[in-house]
Amino acid sequence: MIGVACLGTEPSRELISKAREFVRELARLCGSGVYLALGGYWGLMKVVVEEALANDVQVVLFPPIEREYEQFPGKVLVIRTGMGYRLRSVVFVRSVDVLTILGGEAGTFQEAVTAYLEGKPVLVLGNTGLMTDKLAGFTPYLDTRGLAEVKIISEPSVLAREACRLVSN
């Protein structure tokens, strides 16, 4: 399962375009067996979910307890953990094989650190203008332990290709 961590607020048009390209390329390269996991259904996450569903990609959501009872698309599997934002992020990240980051702020940054600490590869879309761009200063590893590789990838299609490669291994 490919995790997608991203902005929970209103994204720029450019970021929306990159997210859609990423999902379309994932669908093309990974095939119908791929699952995308996200932490919610708002902001850029909503764009990713809608694009995934439009491309017949299966989606699993891990909303925080504060937003568990919002309306979600019928084709989405919703895991209601009963946890707040930070703790549900741990469950979300531990459930995926690789974490892709399409740009985000502190919550997305936390998910990157959690993935690294859990030994999950972290693939980051670079040059988004958001806080997660700072992860470039920590490549290829967040610390001396080298628990998982952190890669910055500038092109959404290349990010998708690398995510598909990692989940197929």
C-alpha positions in Angstrom: 0.0 0.0 0.0 1.3 3.4 -0.9 0.8 6.2 1.6 0.2 9.7 0.4 0.8 12.4 2.9 0.0 15.9 1.9 -1.4 19.3 2.6 -4.7 19.4 4.6 -5.5 23.0 3.6 -6.4 24.6 0.2 -3.6 23.8 -2.3 -2.3 25.9 -5.1 -3.4 25.1 -8.7 0.2 24.0 -9.5 0.2 21.5 -6.6 -3.3 20.2 -7.6 -1.9 19.6 -11.1 1.1 17.8 -9.8 -1.0 15.6 -7.5 -3.3 14.6 -10.3 -0.4 13.7 -12.5 1.1 11.6 -9.7 -2.1 9.7 -9.2 -2.7 9.1 -12.9 0.9 7.8 -13.3 0.5 5.5 -10.3 -2.7 4.1 -11.8 -0.9 3.5 -15.1 2.2 2.0 -13.7 1.0 0.1 -10.6 -2.2 -1.2 -12.1 -5.5 -1.9 -10.4 -4.0 -3.8 -7.5 -2.5 -0.7 -5.9 -4.0 0.8 -2.8 -3.5 4.4 -1.7 -3.8 5.3 2.0 -4.3 8.9 3.2 -5.1 10.6 6.5 -8.3 12.3 5.4 -10.5 13.8 2.8 -9.9 17.6 2.7 -7.3 19.9 1.2 -5.0 18.3 -1.2 -5.9 14.9 0.2 -9.4 15.3 -1.3 -7.9 16.0 -4.7 -5.8 12.8 -4.5 -8.8 10.7 -3.4 -11.0 12.0 -6.2 -8.3 11.5 -8.8 -7.6 8.0 -7.5 -11.3 7.0 -7.6 -11.6 8.5 -11.2 -8.7 6.2 -12.2 -10.0 3.1 -10.5 -7.4 3.1 -7.7 -8.5 1.8 -4.4 -8.4 4.2 -1.4 -8.1 3.7 2.3 -8.6 6.6 4.7 -7.5 7.1 8.3 -9.3 10.2 9.4 -8.7 11.6 12.9 -11.5 11.1 15.5 -12.4 14.8 15.1 -13.4 14.1 11.5 -14.4 10.4 11.4 -18.1 11.1 10.7 -17.7 13.4 7.8 -19.1 12.2 4.4 -16.6 10.1 2.5 -17.0 8.7 -1.0 -18.8 5.3 -1.0 -16.0 3.5 -2.7 -13.5 4.4 0.0 -12.5 2.1 2.9 -12.5 4.3 6.0 -10.5 3.1 9.1 -11.9 4.8 12.2 -9.1 4.5 14.7 -10.7 6.6 17.4 -7.5 8.6 17.6 -6.7 12.3 17.2 -4.6 13.8 14.4 -1.1 12.9 15.6 -1.8 9.3 16.8 -3.9 8.4 13.7 -0.9 9.5 11.7 1.2 6.8 13.3 -1.4 4.1 12.5 -1.7 5.4 8.9 2.1 5.4 8.4 2.6 2.0 10.0 0.0 0.6 7.6 1.8 1.5 4.4 4.8 0.0 2.5 6.1 3.4 1.3 5.2 7.0 2.1 5.0 9.5 -0.6 4.8 13.2 0.3 3.1 15.6 -2.1 3.9 18.7 0.0 2.6 19.7 3.4 3.2 21.4 6.6 4.0 20.2 10.2 1.6 17.2 10.2 2.9 15.9 6.9 6.5 16.5 8.2 5.6 14.4 11.3 4.3 11.6 9.1 7.7 11.7 7.2 9.6 11.3 10.5 7.3 8.5 11.6 7.8 6.6 8.3 11.5 7.0 8.6 11.5 5.7 12.2 9.4 2.8 11.2 11.8 1.9 8.4 9.5 2.9 5.6 11.0 4.6 2.5 10.0 8.2 2.1 9.6 9.8 -1.3 9.1 13.5 -1.3 7.9 15.7 -4.1 10.4 18.5 -4.2 9.9 22.3 -4.8 6.3 22.6 -3.5 7.0 25.8 -1.6 5.8 24.1 1.6 7.5 23.0 4.8 8.2 19.5 3.6 10.7 21.0 1.1 13.0 21.2 4.1 13.3 17.4 4.1 15.8 17.9 1.3 18.3 19.0 4.0 18.1 15.5 5.6 18.7 13.2 2.7 19.4 10.4 2.2 18.7 9.7 5.9 17.1 11.7 8.7 19.8 10.7 11.1 22.9 8.5 11.5 21.0 5.3 11.9 20.0 5.2 8.3 16.6 3.5 9.0 15.1 4.2 5.7 16.0 6.2 2.6 14.5 9.7 2.1 14.5 10.7 -1.6 13.5 14.1 -3.0 12.0 13.8 -6.5 11.0 16.8 -8.5 8.7 15.2 -11.1 5.4 13.7 -10.1 5.7 11.0 -12.8 9.1 9.9 -11.5 7.8 9.9 -7.9 5.0 7.6 -9.0 7.4 5.3 -10.9 9.6 5.0 -7.8 6.7 4.3 -5.5 5.4 1.6 -7.8 8.9 0.1 -8.0 9.2 0.0 -4.2 5.8 -1.6 -3.6 6.3 -4.2 -6.3 9.6 -5.4 -4.6 
